[in-house]
């Protein structure tokens, strides 16, 4: 049985691979999650892997994040399922910008929430992503830049740092807490969208992802993250630093490799509009990168 969006729906940006997002002309958003087909990566069929195809449906249907403190999911209006995927209809969440510290505070409260783990939670998001990087031979484009020695050292030590993360308290989290996903407000809480990476991760991991999109430095965000929830600052800092640094380097490799396929010397690509923001992000993180070397 096939599924098609209604002709009058507006396609929205933001749907990740394997999903489509639409505004249906009411106060609702429709998301279509597409089931794996023959030839798709095996990871899409593994419930604990970050690429599990129907995690957002599992999260919303179960409701475990519907009323969590700090950050909660948008309200599910209805859902339907067929042999090719799932359709979710949720409340539309008006965008209300938040400051970096306010978002960090909300994520800290979520991390301290007593949520029972589910079988479909993502549990090794950063490790899964670095495994995918390893299949592409690591960070080969960065090996051609002044960051080569730093990248080589961090790549060689990635298992050590992943072990550090696994030894920290594992707490509930959104998994992809960009400001665009931490979208709405309900009193002191944030209403978040796109729960495809939700699950448990090292304390501070969500903060590390958030820090890549905020103008405030990581230590300022850390204070907001740990204080209201009574989290351990040293543990949270470790989780945030490892997550932020490895994620930032991987993103820089991806955009630089893409730009490098065009004509011209690699050094000339550092100012490319798709590359420059990642370079500046790494420069901001350099004091934290040094602590991992």
C-alpha positions as a Python dict, from the first residue, in 0.01 Angstrom:
ca = {
    (1, 'X'): (0, 0, 0),
    (2, 'X'): (144, 338, -101),
    (3, 'X'): (114, 667, 86),
    (4, 'X'): (100, 1016, -62),
    (5, 'X'): (81, 1358, 100),
    (6, 'X'): (-234, 1555, 30),
    (7, 'X'): (-198, 1798, -259),
    (8, 'X'): (-260, 2103, -39),
    (9, 'X'): (5, 2022, 220),
    (10, 'X'): (319, 2234, 245),
    (11, 'X'): (648, 2043, 256),
    (12, 'X'): (864, 2167, 543),
    (13, 'X'): (1241, 2164, 570),
    (14, 'X'): (1406, 1955, 838),
    (15, 'X'): (1305, 1598, 754),
    (16, 'X'): (1606, 1368, 792),
    (17, 'X'): (1681, 1076, 562),
    (18, 'X'): (1389, 836, 566),
    (19, 'X'): (1129, 1097, 663),
    (20, 'X'): (915, 1373, 513),
    (21, 'X'): (755, 1662, 702),
    (22, 'X'): (447, 1862, 603),
    (23, 'X'): (219, 2134, 736),
    (24, 'X'): (-136, 2013, 672),
    (25, 'X'): (-307, 2352, 675),
    (26, 'X'): (-432, 2314, 1032),
    (27, 'X'): (-247, 2358, 1361),
    (28, 'X'): (-66, 2030, 1301),
    (29, 'X'): (250, 1887, 1145),
    (30, 'X'): (253, 1556, 959),
    (31, 'X'): (567, 1344, 946),
    (32, 'X'): (603, 1033, 735),
    (33, 'X'): (866, 782, 853),
    (34, 'X'): (966, 538, 580),
    (35, 'X'): (1042, 177, 674),
    (36, 'X'): (1367, 14, 556),
    (37, 'X'): (1367, -160, 220),
    (38, 'X'): (1604, -408, 64),
    (39, 'X'): (1946, -253, 23),
    (40, 'X'): (1910, -1, 307),
    (41, 'X'): (2182, 7, 574),
    (42, 'X'): (2129, -265, 835),
    (43, 'X'): (2150, -4, 1111),
    (44, 'X'): (1805, 129, 1019),
    (45, 'X'): (1660, -200, 1145),
    (46, 'X'): (1846, -206, 1480),
    (47, 'X'): (1634, -49, 1759),
    (48, 'X'): (1927, 62, 1977),
    (49, 'X'): (2126, 217, 1691),
    (50, 'X'): (2104, 590, 1629),
    (51, 'X'): (1974, 518, 1276),
    (52, 'X'): (1669, 312, 1394),
    (53, 'X'): (1405, 422, 1145),
    (54, 'X'): (1094, 451, 1364),
    (55, 'X'): (1230, 583, 1692),
    (56, 'X'): (1030, 905, 1677),
    (57, 'X'): (709, 703, 1637),
    (58, 'X'): (808, 480, 1930),
    (59, 'X'): (879, 784, 2147),
    (60, 'X'): (553, 962, 2068),
    (61, 'X'): (331, 654, 2085),
    (62, 'X'): (482, 546, 2416),
    (63, 'X'): (463, 896, 2561),
    (64, 'X'): (770, 866, 2783),
    (65, 'X'): (880, 1220, 2699),
    (66, 'X'): (531, 1373, 2690),
    (67, 'X'): (556, 1525, 3037),
    (68, 'X'): (925, 1516, 3128),
    (69, 'X'): (1059, 1819, 3315),
    (70, 'X'): (1276, 2063, 3125),
    (71, 'X'): (1215, 1927, 2776),
    (72, 'X'): (906, 1745, 2651),
    (73, 'X'): (773, 1625, 2318),
    (74, 'X'): (505, 1792, 2111),
    (75, 'X'): (157, 1645, 2162),
    (76, 'X'): (73, 1352, 1936),
    (77, 'X'): (-268, 1400, 1774),
    (78, 'X'): (-291, 1072, 1585),
    (79, 'X'): (-79, 807, 1414),
    (80, 'X'): (-129, 545, 1146),
    (81, 'X'): (90, 264, 1023),
    (82, 'X'): (114, 57, 706),
    (83, 'X'): (360, -193, 565),
    (84, 'X'): (583, 88, 431),
    (85, 'X'): (601, 325, 723),
    (86, 'X'): (435, 535, 991),
    (87, 'X'): (251, 867, 971),
    (88, 'X'): (257, 1092, 1278),
    (89, 'X'): (39, 1397, 1323),
    (90, 'X'): (154, 1626, 1603),
    (91, 'X'): (67, 1969, 1730),
    (92, 'X'): (243, 2251, 1547),
    (93, 'X'): (493, 2414, 1781),
    (94, 'X'): (542, 2789, 1730),
    (95, 'X'): (909, 2882, 1739),
    (96, 'X'): (1005, 3078, 2050),
    (97, 'X'): (1380, 3151, 2055),
    (98, 'X'): (1562, 3071, 2376),
    (99, 'X'): (1901, 3175, 2508),
    (100, 'X'): (2180, 2921, 2530),
    (101, 'X'): (2172, 2908, 2912),
    (102, 'X'): (1792, 2865, 2917),
    (103, 'X'): (1814, 2573, 2676),
    (104, 'X'): (2103, 2422, 2872),
    (105, 'X'): (1900, 2453, 3193),
    (106, 'X'): (1609, 2270, 3032),
    (107, 'X'): (1836, 1989, 2909),
    (108, 'X'): (1983, 1950, 3257),
    (109, 'X'): (1638, 1907, 3407),
    (110, 'X'): (1558, 1645, 3144),
    (111, 'X'): (1882, 1461, 3226),
    (112, 'X'): (1775, 1435, 3591),
    (113, 'X'): (1424, 1308, 3506),
    (114, 'X'): (1330, 959, 3634),
    (115, 'X'): (1242, 810, 3295),
    (116, 'X'): (1246, 432, 3254),
    (117, 'X'): (1464, 322, 2959),
    (118, 'X'): (1288, 166, 2661),
    (119, 'X'): (1417, -99, 2417),
    (120, 'X'): (1415, 150, 2128),
    (121, 'X'): (1622, 418, 2300),
    (122, 'X'): (1941, 522, 2124),
    (123, 'X'): (2226, 437, 2359),
    (124, 'X'): (2554, 489, 2170),
    (125, 'X'): (2488, 788, 1946),
    (126, 'X'): (2844, 921, 1925),
    (127, 'X'): (2995, 573, 1896),
    (128, 'X'): (2752, 484, 1618),
    (129, 'X'): (2840, 800, 1430),
    (130, 'X'): (3215, 745, 1468),
    (131, 'X'): (3175, 387, 1346),
    (132, 'X'): (3018, 532, 1031),
    (133, 'X'): (3313, 773, 1002),
    (134, 'X'): (3555, 480, 1038),
    (135, 'X'): (3388, 312, 740),
    (136, 'X'): (3483, 623, 542),
    (137, 'X'): (3846, 598, 663),
    (138, 'X'): (3821, 854, 941),
    (139, 'X'): (3899, 1221, 876),
    (140, 'X'): (4121, 1206, 563),
    (141, 'X'): (4053, 1561, 444),
    (142, 'X'): (4161, 1709, 777),
    (143, 'X'): (4486, 1514, 740),
    (144, 'X'): (4568, 1762, 461),
    (145, 'X'): (4521, 2069, 683),
    (146, 'X'): (4709, 2238, 970),
    (147, 'X'): (4476, 2045, 1202),
    (148, 'X'): (4625, 1715, 1085),
    (149, 'X'): (4821, 1631, 1402),
    (150, 'X'): (4529, 1715, 1631),
    (151, 'X'): (4286, 1515, 1420),
    (152, 'X'): (4521, 1217, 1402),
    (153, 'X'): (4574, 1214, 1779),
    (154, 'X'): (4204, 1241, 1859),
    (155, 'X'): (4112, 974, 1605),
    (156, 'X'): (4369, 738, 1758),
    (157, 'X'): (4224, 804, 2105),
    (158, 'X'): (3857, 781, 2013),
    (159, 'X'): (3802, 445, 2184),
    (160, 'X'): (3955, 581, 2503),
    (161, 'X'): (3719, 877, 2497),
    (162, 'X'): (3417, 664, 2410),
    (163, 'X'): (3503, 445, 2709),
    (164, 'X'): (3508, 761, 2923),
    (165, 'X'): (3155, 838, 2805),
    (166, 'X'): (3029, 487, 2874),
    (167, 'X'): (3168, 509, 3228),
    (168, 'X'): (2969, 823, 3308),
    (169, 'X'): (2610, 818, 3439),
    (170, 'X'): (2375, 746, 3150),
    (171, 'X'): (2082, 988, 3152),
    (172, 'X'): (1775, 1051, 2934),
    (173, 'X'): (1821, 1299, 2654),
    (174, 'X'): (1686, 1437, 2330),
    (175, 'X'): (1987, 1331, 2125),
    (176, 'X'): (1977, 1617, 1871),
    (177, 'X'): (1920, 1932, 2080),
    (178, 'X'): (1978, 2207, 1829),
    (179, 'X'): (1799, 2537, 1891),
    (180, 'X'): (1579, 2456, 1590),
    (181, 'X'): (1463, 2134, 1758),
    (182, 'X'): (1425, 2292, 2104),
    (183, 'X'): (1150, 2490, 1945),
    (184, 'X'): (866, 2597, 2174),
    (185, 'X'): (796, 2698, 2531),
    (186, 'X'): (551, 2586, 2796),
    (187, 'X'): (622, 2785, 3111),
    (188, 'X'): (979, 2698, 3214),
    (189, 'X'): (985, 2392, 2989),
    (190, 'X'): (1090, 2351, 2627),
    (191, 'X'): (873, 2174, 2369),
    (192, 'X'): (1105, 1985, 2138),
    (193, 'X'): (1056, 1829, 1796),
    (194, 'X'): (1248, 1557, 1610),
    (195, 'X'): (1305, 1284, 1870),
    (196, 'X'): (1469, 1045, 1623),
    (197, 'X'): (1788, 1023, 1832),
    (198, 'X'): (1626, 1020, 2177),
    (199, 'X'): (1740, 781, 2445),
    (200, 'X'): (2017, 767, 2701),
    (201, 'X'): (2368, 901, 2678),
    (202, 'X'): (2646, 1017, 2904),
    (203, 'X'): (2555, 1305, 3130),
    (204, 'X'): (2654, 1623, 2946),
    (205, 'X'): (2621, 1473, 2595),
    (206, 'X'): (2313, 1678, 2509),
    (207, 'X'): (2494, 1985, 2635),
    (208, 'X'): (2789, 1912, 2408),
    (209, 'X'): (2563, 1901, 2103),
    (210, 'X'): (2385, 2220, 2209),
    (211, 'X'): (2713, 2405, 2260),
    (212, 'X'): (2794, 2370, 1889),
    (213, 'X'): (2497, 2594, 1806),
    (214, 'X'): (2523, 2857, 2083),
    (215, 'X'): (2728, 3172, 2108),
    (216, 'X'): (2798, 3117, 2478),
    (217, 'X'): (3110, 2919, 2569),
    (218, 'X'): (3071, 2565, 2694),
    (219, 'X'): (3157, 2644, 3057),
    (220, 'X'): (2885, 2910, 3074),
    (221, 'X'): (2634, 2660, 2941),
    (222, 'X'): (2765, 2397, 3182),
    (223, 'X'): (2679, 2610, 3484),
    (224, 'X'): (2321, 2643, 3364),
    (225, 'X'): (2300, 2269, 3285),
    (226, 'X'): (2414, 2131, 3619),
    (227, 'X'): (2282, 2378, 3877),
    (228, 'X'): (1901, 2330, 3870),
    (229, 'X'): (1921, 1951, 3842),
    (230, 'X'): (2202, 1892, 4092),
    (231, 'X'): (2419, 1712, 3835),
    (232, 'X'): (2790, 1649, 3888),
    (233, 'X'): (2974, 1931, 3708),
    (234, 'X'): (3296, 1737, 3643),
    (235, 'X'): (3110, 1441, 3494),
    (236, 'X'): (2888, 1664, 3283),
    (237, 'X'): (3188, 1861, 3157),
    (238, 'X'): (3360, 1541, 3044),
    (239, 'X'): (3049, 1424, 2860),
    (240, 'X'): (3000, 1762, 2696),
    (241, 'X'): (3364, 1815, 2592),
    (242, 'X'): (3407, 1471, 2435),
    (243, 'X'): (3074, 1493, 2254),
    (244, 'X'): (3126, 1850, 2129),
    (245, 'X'): (3484, 1800, 2010),
    (246, 'X'): (3433, 1474, 1821),
    (247, 'X'): (3109, 1598, 1668),
    (248, 'X'): (3261, 1929, 1560),
    (249, 'X'): (3562, 1763, 1398),
    (250, 'X'): (3341, 1514, 1215),
    (251, 'X'): (3115, 1791, 1084),
    (252, 'X'): (3418, 1990, 968),
    (253, 'X'): (3555, 1687, 785),
    (254, 'X'): (3222, 1638, 610),
    (255, 'X'): (3180, 1995, 485),
    (256, 'X'): (3548, 2032, 394),
    (257, 'X'): (3549, 1703, 202),
    (258, 'X'): (3243, 1817, 9),
    (259, 'X'): (3403, 2153, -76),
    (260, 'X'): (3730, 1984, -168),
    (261, 'X'): (3562, 1803, -456),
    (262, 'X'): (3540, 2134, -639),
    (263, 'X'): (3826, 2300, -831),
    (264, 'X'): (4104, 2485, -652),
    (265, 'X'): (4348, 2427, -367),
    (266, 'X'): (4218, 2288, -38),
    (267, 'X'): (4355, 2585, 158),
    (268, 'X'): (4133, 2813, -44),
    (269, 'X'): (3824, 2624, 75),
    (270, 'X'): (3859, 2730, 440),
    (271, 'X'): (3664, 3049, 367),
    (272, 'X'): (3395, 2869, 170),
    (273, 'X'): (3049, 2961, 311),
    (274, 'X'): (2976, 2598, 396),
    (275, 'X'): (3314, 2545, 563),
    (276, 'X'): (3397, 2869, 745),
    (277, 'X'): (3136, 2830, 1023),
    (278, 'X'): (3273, 2485, 1110),
    (279, 'X'): (3629, 2619, 1115),
    (280, 'X'): (3524, 2899, 1350),
    (281, 'X'): (3344, 2646, 1569),
    (282, 'X'): (3661, 2439, 1599),
    (283, 'X'): (3861, 2749, 1687),
    (284, 'X'): (3620, 2820, 1974),
    (285, 'X'): (3660, 2461, 2095),
    (286, 'X'): (4039, 2453, 2075),
    (287, 'X'): (4098, 2492, 2454),
    (288, 'X'): (3873, 2190, 2506),
    (289, 'X'): (4035, 1994, 2223),
    (290, 'X'): (4370, 2039, 2395),
    (291, 'X'): (4240, 1871, 2711),
    (292, 'X'): (4164, 1556, 2508),
    (293, 'X'): (4507, 1524, 2349),
}
